[in-house]
Amino acid sequence: MKTTMKLYKVLQYLAFLAVIGTWISCADTKSKAVTLPGVEILHANQKKLTDLIIYDVFTPPVAARIYSYTSLASYEAIRHLQSDQPSLTAKLPGFKAMPLPEQGKEYDFLLSATRAFLSVANSLTFSVDTLLQYEKVVLATYKSGLDPEVYERSIAFGETIAKKIMERAAIDNYPQTRGKPRYIGSRLPGKWKPTAPDYSDAVEPCWGDMLPFYNDSVAAYPLPPAPAYSMNQSDSFYKQVMEVYTIGNNLTEEQKLIATYWDDNPFVTEHEGHLMFANKKITPGGHWMGIASIACKKAGTDPVKTARVLALTAMSLMDGFIVCWDAKYKYELVRPITVINEQLDKNWLPYLQTPPFPEYPSGHSVITAAAATVLTIELGENFAFHDDSDKEYIGLERDFNSFQEAAAEASISRVYGGIHFRPAVEEGTKLGTWLGAELMKKINAAE
């Protein structure tokens, strides 16, 4: 597996070099100017970041944070391609005013956006050598085709944008949450405890303390309390447990396919006797950033619109994880595998590996509904698309008639996978839909 992944990375890098070479070779050899990458460079930057996030195994909430700040940096630089495009960060809490380009000076704002994006990415990820190699190739292409003063001015502008974006990242409470105590669950009935096969500590127990993009409070939405724990056969919780147990024991091939397709677990462990190894995959947020990119390509959006859509999608994911994680650790609801193993069937296993954090509400349901709502507002209802964003990682692709259809399938996949009760996905979908709509209201209010 490691050898295969290394070979894939090499082939992917060589393929990008070939693309760069094609851009350069298309130039008029009698002129200093070359054909520089257009909107494609924004998609390439995003894809490179996704590959790096997978390689570094960032948790889904942290990955959403990385997507948000990088995408915002890209948009704040590239929006100056069109004089009427407003700043997004000016409407968000915690951001200082973004630098502006010098009037009457020439810039290449695609270059500025790329520099801003990669500078922020370098600040927020681990494997920076990989990004630096990628950046070296990209910048060399620009440098060979631009007037030196324009090149340096554009690079400098991108760097100033990145610095302002990182000032906000420094105060979003992420550094403060790194040193907080571990969360190992509770032995009380109905409360979350670590689950098989690894019995890991819970992931990001303080993520609800992060500063959202929508507003300063995660309590703005009246999420119903988690279902009350009871194994009395006449109570609703028992019926929810039995539904997951029954579905899990009678999965159809289509249900298995849907569960697998939307698993998006970035670190699935495999156990063979005393041997343990892990499969790295795309995060839930990374999957939806891929969908956003696919949709922009299909719609033929220009660079500014593309950067806007990617930034708004990323912000919806970030805020989705904040409000969802706040509720998860407030209610601490037990996972299906724990209840079923202790009360019904000690040998039962869910179809999917249970992620290490409390059950209610469903993170997939919240963030997919939020992203789908943003994409629908930006690109339209009934936007049919072919999703192959996860193909290289799991070998699957699917067609959807709308973003909402994809989000609904992602949501119910968690019940099929045996890792959520139905109220978690239903209420999570409502929360995500509300959040996406409210975020867009805030963004569009002054436009």
Helices and strands as residue ranges (DSSP letters): H 2-25, H 40-56, H 60-78, G 79-81, G 89-91, H 109-124, H 128-145, H 148-169, H 174-177, G 207-209, H 236-249, H 253-261, E 267-272, E 275-280, H 284-299, H 303-331, H 336-343, H 363-379, E 385-387, H 391-394, E 398-400, H 403-416, H 422-444
